[in-house]
């Protein structure tokens, strides 16, 4: 991926970046990180890392409201959908920090 840093962050940094300060995004990202991050391919980890650099209002539109832009790459949409699905599947068991 040309527009993303080619170095994966340490696990502690990824988890820290999952903390957004917006409860909905915290639940989605922390839940996804704790339950799914280690199972991602290296390429998907880069995409997730890139997502964590995006502004909260954009992430909220994508993850909470499902408003994906038309030009969103299939790989990025896949990670967003995985995040959403993980949250829906585990609503009854949220990650506590």
C-alpha positions as CSV (number, residue, x, y, z in Angstrom):
1,X,0.0,0.0,0.0
2,X,1.8,3.1,-1.2
3,X,0.1,5.7,0.9
4,X,0.5,4.0,4.2
5,X,3.6,3.8,6.4
6,X,5.2,0.4,5.8
7,X,5.9,-0.2,9.5
8,X,3.4,-1.9,11.7
9,X,2.9,-0.2,15.0
10,X,3.6,-2.1,18.2
11,X,0.5,-3.8,19.7
12,X,0.3,-1.3,22.6
13,X,0.2,1.6,20.2
14,X,-2.5,0.1,18.0
15,X,-4.7,-0.6,21.1
16,X,-4.0,3.0,22.4
17,X,-5.1,4.4,19.0
18,X,-8.3,2.4,19.2
19,X,-9.3,4.7,22.1
20,X,-11.1,7.5,20.4
21,X,-12.9,9.4,23.1
22,X,-16.2,8.7,21.3
23,X,-18.0,5.8,23.2
24,X,-19.3,4.2,20.0
25,X,-16.0,4.2,18.3
26,X,-14.2,3.0,21.5
27,X,-16.5,0.0,21.7
28,X,-16.1,-0.9,18.1
29,X,-12.4,-0.4,17.8
30,X,-11.4,-1.8,21.2
31,X,-13.7,-4.8,20.7
32,X,-12.3,-5.5,17.2
33,X,-8.8,-5.1,18.4
34,X,-9.2,-7.4,21.4
35,X,-11.2,-10.1,19.6
36,X,-9.9,-10.0,16.0
37,X,-6.7,-7.9,15.4
38,X,-4.3,-10.8,15.9
39,X,-6.1,-12.9,13.3
40,X,-5.7,-10.3,10.6
41,X,-3.2,-10.6,7.7
42,X,-0.3,-8.2,7.6
43,X,-2.0,-6.3,4.8
44,X,-5.3,-6.0,6.8
45,X,-3.3,-4.8,9.8
46,X,-1.9,-2.0,7.7
47,X,-5.4,-1.1,6.6
48,X,-6.7,-1.1,10.2
49,X,-3.7,1.1,11.2
50,X,-4.6,3.5,8.4
51,X,-8.2,3.6,9.6
52,X,-7.0,4.6,13.1
53,X,-5.4,7.7,11.5
54,X,-8.8,8.9,10.1
55,X,-10.8,11.7,11.8
56,X,-13.6,10.6,14.2
57,X,-16.5,12.1,12.3
58,X,-15.5,10.2,9.2
59,X,-15.1,6.9,11.2
60,X,-18.5,7.5,12.8
61,X,-20.2,7.9,9.5
62,X,-18.6,4.7,8.2
63,X,-18.8,2.5,11.3
64,X,-21.9,3.7,13.2
65,X,-24.1,4.8,10.3
66,X,-22.7,2.6,7.6
67,X,-22.3,5.5,5.2
68,X,-19.4,4.3,3.1
69,X,-18.2,6.5,0.3
70,X,-18.4,5.2,-3.3
71,X,-14.7,5.4,-3.8
72,X,-13.7,3.4,-0.7
73,X,-11.4,0.5,-1.6
74,X,-12.8,-3.0,-1.2
75,X,-10.0,-3.9,1.2
76,X,-10.8,-0.9,3.5
77,X,-14.6,-1.6,3.3
78,X,-13.9,-5.2,4.2
79,X,-12.1,-4.2,7.4
80,X,-14.9,-1.7,8.3
81,X,-17.5,-4.4,7.8
82,X,-15.5,-6.8,9.9
83,X,-15.4,-4.2,12.7
84,X,-19.1,-3.6,12.4
85,X,-19.9,-7.3,12.4
86,X,-17.7,-8.0,15.4
87,X,-19.6,-5.3,17.3
88,X,-23.0,-6.6,16.4
89,X,-22.0,-10.2,17.2
90,X,-20.7,-9.2,20.6
91,X,-23.1,-6.5,21.8
92,X,-24.0,-8.5,24.9
93,X,-20.3,-8.9,25.8
94,X,-18.7,-5.5,25.4
95,X,-15.0,-5.0,26.0
96,X,-14.4,-3.3,29.3
97,X,-11.3,-1.1,29.6
